[in-house]
Amino acid sequence: MTEVLHFEPGNYDFVHAPGGPFSAGVAPMNGYALRRVRFGRHIPIAEGFAFIEAYLGREGRPLTALAACELRSPAAMTMAEFQTFNGQYLQTLHAWGCRLGEINTMARSNIAPITEVPNESSFFAFTYTVPERDAAGDFLISGKPENRDGVTGPERIFGGRDVSLRGLEAKARFVVNALRERVMALNCDWSGITAAQIYTVHDIRPLLENILAEARLSQIGIAWYPAWPPVLGLEFEADVRRVRMEIVV
């Protein structure tokens, strides 16, 4: 059963991902909105955290208002490498108070580009909450690959290594359905999506007229990043958001 928890220090609710290093998605409390900041070029993790700390300070927002991070990695990782990375990444966030007890509250995506590959793990964008009178309806869903949550072993990856057109369509449908469930869990409106991002090395053109059009995503300006999901063995990842104000720094 999907569990949505309230994170008062950040002024947002989040979809709990049990045991995970990030949540499945976030939505601000009534009276708050999301603001997304994208770096003109990705910057190393340490520099990104320093920038975010200073930026939130200038905006008069607490560090706990940080609601989501979008990252770039030099390459897809083994599960052991991924866990090591997460441990290092979470040190700063936990020091900032960005967790509810032992539960990680923030949303995240983290992908490995196949072009313009970063030399080290880097920040691409971040999102935070801001007070806004009468605001409602914003949300940001974490990057979702075709893995089955809570499943281990060979059955963990939906569709296995099948990347034929039929296999890719099945993976995409699985991911879109999972994203929709997360939006619904946050009591948000799928039709309000302002942006969708897809991360895969495979051609998404064949998906536009069926899977993505059926989901009403094909004409909102999909951003396709030729990239691998962060863990080896995965082929397709996507995320969606409703964020009405975004800036580039």
Phi, psi and omega in degrees: 000132180290131181245127177251128182242159183255130179243089185301319181298337179256353182062040176211161171258158180214153176274116183292129173248094188309124177076359185275158178281358176204167179272173181274349179166161184225155173214132182289155174297161173302138183089003177229154178230169175260144172234131181248135180238121178250137176283140178301324172221142182300148181232151182306152185307310183300316178295323179297314178298319179297318178297314182298317179301314180292320183296312179297324176298316178295328180278356181072025181250144177289160178299332180289351176286346176296119189248341181200148176232140174243122189241161174231138181240154180294332182197159173296147188248156167290165179298322179296318178295321180296318179294321177296315178301314182300321178299319179289317180300320185285341182304312180294315182297320179293323176296330178280350181089017183275060174199158179249098189064241177258009184264131177277127191262332191281148174280164181197150161231152181205108186232165184245100182297151175259354172232155182048049186291129179289152179285337180209168179302135191219163173271139172251321181197165172213159182226142181219167180265147176223146175291135177210120185301131177064012179290144176194150171103350179289153174198161174215124182258136180297156174303130182238112173273187186271031175271146176276121182299133176079005182251138177242168178083192185301333182279357183297321184266115181297126179080001179057223182263016181286107178242025168296170179304316179295319180294318179294321177299318180295318178296315181298318180296319178301315182293314180299318178298320179294319178297317180299318179299322180291319177298316179296321180300327179275006182059038179250169188257114179304324183291349180272002182304133178255344181200147175226142180234135180238135182237108178195153175273355184266153182293122181267356182308315181295344181273346188293320187275351177239281187302307187285326176291318179299326180276002181061040179247349191286342184237021178258002180094065179293135174260116179256120178252113176296105189196161172265146165302165192290338184249135180305140178104345180265150188237337190213131178218150179209160171214163179222159178204158165238101178226116189273349177225121180226143178227161176244133180240000000 
